[in-house]
Amino acid sequence: MKQLENYYKACEDLKKEFLKNLYPDADLDYAGNTYWIGDEIGGVLSFNDCFVHMEHIADYFQYKLTPDDFFVWWDDYIDERTPNLNMKTFKKLQNSGRI
C-alpha cells in the first residue's frame, strides 16, 4: 500500500533529521546506533540510551526545540520531575521563564 510506504519513509526521514539536529557534528551510523523498538517504524526510537515516541520527534520540530531544549525536556520527562510534561507545555513554561 503506497500510503503506508509513504508513512514509513516520512518516519525514517524525520528520524534522520532529528538525529542530525541533536548531534550535528557527529558522524552517526544510523543503522548501528539507532533502531525502532520491535522494528516498528514510527513507534519508539532508541538512540544513545534514550527512547522517544514518534510524536516526540514530530513535536521537536513543531515546537522548534533546540538540542539543549530537548535534553532538558527529556531529563524532566524521563525522571518524572514534571509529570505529563509535553513539549508544547515545556515551550510555554520556558518562554514564560518558569523553566
C-alpha positions in Angstrom: 0.0 0.0 0.0 1.5 3.3 -1.2 0.3 5.4 1.8 1.9 3.0 4.3 5.2 3.2 2.3 5.0 7.0 2.4 4.4 6.9 6.2 7.4 4.7 6.8 9.6 6.9 4.6 8.4 10.0 6.4 9.2 8.4 9.8 12.7 7.5 8.6 13.3 10.9 7.2 12.1 12.6 10.4 14.3 10.3 12.5 17.4 11.1 10.4 16.7 14.9 10.6 16.0 14.6 14.3 19.3 12.9 15.0 21.2 15.3 12.7 19.7 18.2 14.7 20.6 16.7 18.1 24.1 15.7 17.0 25.2 18.0 14.2 28.9 17.3 14.5 28.6 13.5 14.8 29.2 11.0 12.1 26.4 8.7 13.3 25.9 5.3 11.8 22.2 5.5 12.0 21.7 1.7 11.4 24.1 0.8 14.2 23.3 3.4 16.8 19.6 3.7 16.5 16.7 1.4 16.0 12.9 1.3 16.2 11.9 -0.9 19.1 10.5 -4.2 17.8 11.3 -3.0 14.2 8.1 -0.9 14.3 8.9 2.1 12.2 7.1 5.1 13.7 6.8 3.6 17.2 9.6 4.1 19.7 13.1 5.1 18.6 16.1 4.0 20.7 19.3 6.1 20.4 22.1 6.7 22.9 20.2 5.3 25.9 17.2 7.5 25.0 13.8 6.2 24.0 11.4 8.6 22.2 8.0 8.1 20.6 7.4 9.3 17.0 5.2 12.0 18.4 8.2 13.4 20.4 10.2 13.6 17.2 7.4 15.4 15.4 6.9 17.8 18.4 10.6 18.6 18.5 10.2 20.1 15.0 6.7 21.5 15.5 7.7 23.4 18.7 11.1 24.4 17.4 13.2 23.0 20.2 16.9 23.2 20.2 19.0 20.2 21.1 19.6 21.7 24.5 15.9 22.3 25.0 15.2 18.7 24.0 17.7 17.3 26.6 16.3 19.5 29.3 12.8 18.3 28.4 14.0 14.7 28.2 15.6 14.8 31.7 12.3 16.1 33.2 10.2 13.7 31.2 12.2 10.6 31.9 12.8 11.4 35.6 9.1 12.4 36.0 10.1 15.6 37.8 7.3 17.2 35.8 4.7 14.5 35.1 2.9 14.7 31.8 5.2 17.5 30.5 4.8 17.5 26.8 6.9 19.7 24.5 4.2 22.2 23.9 3.8 22.9 27.6 7.6 22.8 28.0 8.0 25.6 25.5 5.2 27.7 27.1 6.9 27.3 30.5 10.3 28.1 29.0 9.0 31.2 27.2 7.4 32.4 30.5 10.7 31.9 32.3 9.4 29.2 34.6 11.9 26.6 33.2 
